[in-house]
Amino acid sequence: MDLLRILIAILLPPLGVFLQVGIGAQFWINIILTLLGYIPGIVHAVWIIARR
């Protein structure tokens, strides 16, 4: 299941974070990072998924 979430996080980082933690602070942080740059959003999403 984590592999699927990581693949989703690479394509749509906020969706990957949402599937892992729901709507919360980490989700909004990821949206901001994704808007500022796609790569920071991916890194943050993969980090959130790998951490849990």
Stockholm file with secondary structure:
# STOCKHOLM 1.0

chainA/1-52         MDLLRILIAILLPPLGVFLQVGIGAQFWINIILTLLGYIPGIVHAVWIIARR
#=GR chainA/1-52 SS CHHHHHHHHHHCHHHHHHHHHCSSHHHHHHHHHHHHCHHHHHHHHHHHHHHC
#=GC SS_cons        CHHHHHHHHHHCHHHHHHHHHCSSHHHHHHHHHHHHCHHHHHHHHHHHHHHC
//
